[in-house]
């Protein structure tokens, strides 16, 4: 019983650490310019009420400054 609790707490801590790392990474994604977007093979798209974004070939999207 004690071993199960210890493993559960360790698993919960690992999940929280992983989630905070993912949110920190997404919060710090850099903005790019239109020229940089097209130079990397991306496509500039308009988002309603949010300005423009760059859809990159790897499937990610970044806001344009």
Residue pairs with C-beta under 8 A, 6 or more apart in sequence:
29 62
30 62
31 62
31 63
31 64
31 65
32 40
32 54
32 62
32 64
32 65
33 64
33 65
34 44
34 52
34 54
34 64
36 54
37 43
37 44
37 54
37 56
37 62
37 64
38 44
40 56
40 57
41 56
41 57
42 54
42 55
42 56
42 57
43 54
43 55
44 52
44 53
44 54
44 64
45 52
45 53
45 54
45 55
45 61
46 52
47 53
50 63
51 63
51 64
52 63
52 64
53 61
53 62
53 63
53 64
54 61
54 62
54 63
54 64
55 61
56 62
